[in-house]
Amino acid sequence: MSNRGSQNRGFTLLEIVIALGLIATALMAVFRLQAQNLELQSEAKFITMANQLAQDRIARIQASDTLSEGTTSGDFGEHYPDYFYREEISEMPDMEELYKIRLSVFLEREVVVKDLSLETYLFRPKK
């Protein structure tokens, strides 16, 4: 007795290839989204950290007794080894007690360099 008339067939090779193609396409989309998520998370971490460091540096400038015009640069110490800053302090023309402070924070890791710049004004009466 043979089962020639039986309709119990398996999947064809074409159906398996199409299913694998659909799964591969879905997985590639998921992997691409995960990579984009990691990149956005890294950018958000930098912006948050750079903003905090810049606010700390501006608070130190505000707390200082004297303001000296010019450009200075430095780092944020051993706790933030890859972060550097550059600050430019200039007196506003026609307003002798108002200073413009431009602060840039840089993150330098291997070949990646990110930067964030803040600009603010500080009133400092002459003594």
C-alpha positions in Angstrom: 0.0 0.0 0.0 1.4 3.3 -1.0 0.6 6.8 0.0 0.7 8.3 -3.4 -2.6 10.1 -3.2 -1.7 11.6 0.2 -1.8 15.4 0.4 0.7 15.6 3.4 3.4 17.7 1.8 6.1 19.7 3.5 7.3 23.2 2.7 8.9 23.7 -0.7 12.4 25.1 -1.0 10.9 28.3 -2.5 8.7 28.9 0.5 11.6 28.4 2.9 13.9 30.8 1.0 11.1 33.5 1.0 10.5 33.0 4.7 14.3 33.3 5.5 14.5 36.4 3.4 11.6 38.0 5.3 13.2 37.1 8.6 16.6 38.5 7.5 15.0 41.7 6.4 13.2 42.1 9.7 16.4 41.4 11.7 18.4 43.9 9.7 15.9 46.6 10.5 16.1 45.7 14.2 19.9 45.8 14.2 19.9 49.1 12.3 17.5 50.6 14.9 19.7 49.3 17.7 22.8 50.9 16.2 21.0 54.2 15.8 19.7 54.0 19.4 23.3 53.5 20.7 24.5 56.5 18.7 21.7 58.7 20.0 22.3 57.6 23.5 26.0 58.5 23.2 25.1 61.9 21.8 22.6 62.5 24.6 25.2 61.5 27.2 27.7 64.0 25.7 25.3 66.9 25.6 24.2 66.3 29.2 27.8 66.0 30.5 29.1 68.9 28.4 26.2 71.1 29.6 26.9 70.2 33.2 30.7 70.9 32.8 30.0 74.2 31.0 27.6 75.4 33.7 30.2 74.5 36.4 32.9 76.5 34.5 30.6 79.5 34.1 29.7 79.3 37.8 33.5 79.5 38.6 33.9 82.5 36.3 30.9 84.2 38.0 32.4 83.5 41.4 35.8 84.9 40.6 36.7 88.3 42.0 38.1 89.7 38.7 37.4 89.0 35.1 40.3 89.1 32.6 39.5 89.5 29.0 41.0 86.9 26.6 41.0 83.3 25.7 41.9 80.4 28.1 41.7 76.7 27.8 42.1 73.7 29.9 40.7 70.4 31.1 38.2 69.3 33.7 40.6 67.2 35.8 41.1 63.5 36.2 37.5 62.7 36.7 36.7 63.8 33.1 39.9 62.9 31.2 38.6 63.4 27.7 36.8 66.7 28.2 38.4 70.0 27.5 37.2 73.6 27.4 38.0 76.9 25.8 36.6 80.1 27.2 36.6 83.6 25.6 35.8 86.6 27.8 35.4 89.9 26.2 33.9 93.2 27.4 31.0 94.4 25.3 31.6 97.6 23.3 29.6 100.6 24.5 28.8 98.7 27.7 31.8 98.8 30.0 30.3 96.6 32.8 28.9 93.8 30.6 31.0 90.9 29.6 30.4 88.3 26.9 31.4 84.7 27.9 31.7 82.1 25.2 32.5 78.6 26.5 33.2 75.6 24.3 33.4 72.1 25.7 35.1 69.4 23.7 35.1 65.6 24.0 38.2 64.1 22.3 38.2 60.3 22.1 40.4 58.6 19.5 39.1 60.0 16.2 35.8 61.3 17.5 35.7 65.0 18.5 32.4 66.5 19.7 31.8 70.0 20.9 29.2 72.1 22.6 29.3 75.9 22.8 27.4 78.1 25.2 27.3 81.9 25.2 26.2 84.1 28.1 26.6 87.6 29.4 27.8 88.6 32.8 27.3 92.0 34.5 30.2 92.9 36.7 30.2 96.5 38.1 33.6 98.3 38.2 35.0 98.8 41.7 
